Amino acid sequence: ARTGALADATVADRKYLSSININPAALALVEDLSMLQVNVSQNLNNNMMLENVTLPAFRLGNHFLGAQFGIHHDRGFETFNLLGNNPQPRPSMTIYQMDVVYAFSIRDVFSFGVLNNISYSKNIIAQYITYYPTLGILYSPSRSLSYGLVFRGLGRSPTYFIPEPNQSNCLQRDNCITTFGSQELRKSLEVGASLKLPAEEDSANFSIYVANEKRFSQDGLWYKAGLEVT
C-alpha cells in the first residue's frame, strides 16, 4: 500500500523490508531486518484476494537472505458482505507464491540483489508452475540519499481470464470456468533516487522519491514521483 501511494517510485527506497518487492538489493541496506509484515487486500476488479507475509531476514557477513509467501484466491471481504455485492464474475482459481531474496553488500553502501519468484497456480482444469527473477542494484552514499536500478522481465508469470456471466463457459455468476495459463513478462529497466530529510536524524520525517522506467515494448518513458511526510 505504501509503495502504491508513492506512485511505485520507491526503486531507491531502503526504509522498509517490503522494499524488496520493488528492488531486491534493498534487502542488504534496509534499516530493520527483524520486521514481520502482513498484507491483506482485495482486487475489486476481479474479486481476487491476496494475503502476503514478509518474514524477518537473515544476515551472514555481507550476505542477506529473505523470504515471503503469498496466496491469491477467489472470494474475500464480499463473503462477509463488508463491501456489498460485486457485479463482476468470480474467478475459480488459486495461486500460491513464494519469493526468495538474496542480496550482497559492499561496505553497507553498495548492494546487489535478486528476487526469485516461484508460483504454483491451479483450478479444476489446469495447473502451472512459473518462475521469474528480478535483479536490482542499490547505492546509498549517506543515510539520506540513495540511488537504485532494477531490471524486470525475465521468466514467466501466471495469467487468467474470467468470462462474463453471459458467456457459454459461465453458467452463472458463481460458476464461471476461468481460462488459465502463463505469460512472458514485459521487460523493463527502472532507475530512481530517494532523498530523506533531515539528513542527520535516524528517522526522516520528509522523503522524496523519483524514478523513471523504460518499458521495452512501449515508446517513451514512465516518470514517477512520490512524497512522504511522517
C-alpha positions in Angstrom: 0.0 0.0 0.0 2.8 2.4 0.8 4.6 1.8 -2.5 1.3 2.3 -4.4 0.7 5.6 -2.5 4.2 6.7 -3.6 3.4 6.1 -7.3 5.7 3.0 -7.4 8.6 5.4 -7.3 10.5 3.5 -4.5 13.2 1.8 -6.5 15.8 3.5 -4.3 14.0 3.0 -1.0 15.9 1.3 1.8 13.5 2.1 4.7 11.3 -1.0 5.0 11.8 -4.7 4.4 8.9 -4.7 1.9 11.0 -2.6 -0.4 12.5 -5.9 -1.7 9.3 -6.2 -3.9 10.5 -3.2 -5.9 14.3 -3.5 -5.6 15.6 -6.8 -4.1 19.0 -5.0 -3.4 17.3 -3.1 -0.7 17.5 -6.2 1.5 21.2 -5.5 2.2 20.7 -1.9 3.2 17.2 -1.9 4.8 17.1 -0.3 8.3 15.3 -3.1 10.2 15.7 -6.8 9.2 13.6 -8.0 12.1 10.4 -6.7 10.7 7.5 -9.0 10.1 4.9 -7.6 7.7 1.5 -8.9 6.7 -0.6 -7.6 3.9 -4.3 -8.4 3.1 -6.1 -6.9 0.1 -8.9 -7.4 -2.3 -9.0 -6.5 -6.0 -12.5 -5.3 -6.7 -11.9 -5.6 -10.5 -11.7 -9.4 -10.3 -12.9 -10.4 -6.8 -9.4 -11.8 -6.1 -8.0 -11.8 -2.5 -4.3 -11.5 -1.7 -2.7 -12.4 1.6 1.1 -11.9 1.8 3.6 -12.2 4.7 7.2 -10.9 4.6 9.4 -12.8 7.1 12.3 -11.3 9.1 15.5 -11.5 7.1 18.9 -13.1 8.0 22.4 -11.6 7.7 25.7 -13.6 7.5 28.6 -11.2 7.0 27.9 -9.4 3.7 25.2 -11.9 2.6 21.5 -11.4 3.2 18.6 -13.8 2.8 14.9 -13.1 3.0 11.6 -14.7 2.1 7.9 -14.0 1.7 4.8 -16.1 1.0 1.5 -15.2 -0.6 -1.8 -16.7 -1.8 -4.2 -15.3 -4.3 -7.7 -16.8 -4.2 -11.3 -16.2 -5.1 -13.8 -14.6 -2.7 -12.9 -12.2 0.0 -14.5 -9.5 2.1 -17.6 -9.9 -0.1 -18.2 -13.2 1.7 -18.9 -11.2 4.8 -20.8 -8.6 2.9 -18.4 -5.9 4.1 -18.1 -4.3 0.7 -21.6 -5.2 -0.7 -22.2 -7.3 -3.8 -19.7 -7.0 -6.7 -21.3 -7.4 -10.1 -18.1 -8.8 -11.6 -17.9 -12.6 -12.1 -16.0 -14.6 -9.5 -12.8 -16.4 -10.7 -12.2 -20.0 -9.8 -8.5 -20.4 -9.1 -5.8 -20.3 -6.5 -2.2 -19.1 -6.8 0.5 -20.0 -4.2 3.5 -17.8 -4.4 7.0 -17.9 -2.7 9.7 -15.2 -3.1 13.3 -15.9 -2.0 15.5 -12.8 -2.0 19.3 -12.8 -1.8 21.5 -9.7 -1.6 25.2 -8.9 -1.2 26.5 -5.7 0.2 29.8 -3.9 -0.2 30.7 -1.7 2.9 27.0 -1.3 3.6 26.9 1.3 0.9 26.6 -0.6 -2.4 24.4 -3.7 -2.8 23.3 -6.3 -5.4 20.1 -8.3 -5.1 17.9 -10.9 -6.9 14.3 -11.8 -6.1 13.3 -15.3 -7.2 9.5 -15.7 -7.6 8.0 -19.2 -7.8 4.3 -19.6 -8.3 2.0 -22.6 -8.3 -1.4 -22.0 -9.9 -4.3 -24.3 -10.2 -8.0 -24.6 -10.8 -10.3 -27.6 -11.6 -8.9 -28.0 -15.2 -5.3 -26.8 -15.2 -2.2 -26.1 -13.1 1.0 -24.2 -13.8 4.4 -23.7 -12.2 6.1 -20.4 -13.2 9.3 -18.6 -12.2 10.8 -15.2 -12.8 13.7 -13.2 -11.3 14.0 -9.5 -10.5 17.5 -8.0 -10.5 18.5 -4.9 -8.6 21.3 -2.6 -7.6 21.2 0.0 -4.8 23.8 2.6 -3.9 23.4 4.7 -0.7 26.4 7.0 -0.1 24.6 8.5 3.0 21.6 7.9 5.3 19.6 10.5 3.4 20.4 9.7 -0.2 20.0 6.5 -2.3 20.1 5.5 -5.9 18.5 2.4 -7.3 18.4 0.4 -10.6 16.1 -2.6 -11.4 15.7 -4.9 -14.4 12.5 -7.0 -14.7 11.0 -9.2 -17.4 12.8 -12.5 -17.4 10.8 -15.7 -16.9 7.0 -16.2 -16.9 4.1 -15.4 -14.6 0.6 -16.9 -14.3 -2.3 -15.3 -16.2 -6.0 -15.8 -16.3 -9.2 -14.6 -17.9 -12.6 -14.5 -16.2 -15.5 -14.9 -18.6 -18.6 -12.6 -18.4 -21.7 -14.2 -16.8 -23.5 -14.3 -20.2 -20.7 -16.3 -22.0 -21.1 -20.0 -22.7 -18.5 -21.2 -20.2 -20.1 -19.3 -17.4 -23.3 -21.0 -16.2 -23.9 -18.3 -13.6 -22.0 -15.6 -11.7 -20.6 -18.0 -9.1 -19.9 -20.8 -11.6 -17.5 -19.4 -14.2 -14.7 -21.6 -15.6 -11.6 -19.4 -15.5 -9.3 -19.6 -18.6 -5.9 -20.2 -17.2 -2.3 -20.1 -18.4 1.1 -18.4 -18.2 2.7 -15.4 -20.0 6.1 -13.9 -20.7 6.8 -10.8 -18.6 7.3 -7.3 -20.1 11.0 -6.4 -19.9 11.7 -3.0 -18.2 14.6 -1.1 -16.8 14.0 1.4 -14.0 16.3 3.9 -12.2 15.5 6.2 -9.4 16.6 8.1 -6.3 15.4 8.9 -2.8 16.1 11.9 -0.6 15.2 11.9 3.1 15.4 14.9 5.4 16.6 15.9 7.9 19.8 14.1 6.9 21.3 13.7 10.4 18.2 12.1 12.0 17.8 8.3 12.4 14.2 8.6 11.3 13.4 11.0 8.4 10.2 12.9 8.5 10.2 14.2 4.9 11.1 12.0 1.9 11.0 12.4 -1.8 11.2 9.5 -4.3 11.6 9.9 -8.1 12.1 7.2 -10.8 11.7 6.6 -14.5 11.1 3.3 -16.2 11.8 2.2 -19.7 9.3 -0.5 -20.9 11.0 -2.1 -23.9 7.7 -2.9 -25.6 6.5 0.7 -25.5 7.7 4.0 -26.7 8.8 6.7 -24.3 9.5 6.6 -20.5 7.3 6.4 -17.5 8.1 9.1 -14.9 7.2 8.5 -11.2 7.3 10.7 -8.1 6.2 10.3 -4.5 6.3 12.4 -1.4 6.1 11.1 2.2 5.6 13.1 5.3 5.9 11.3 8.7 
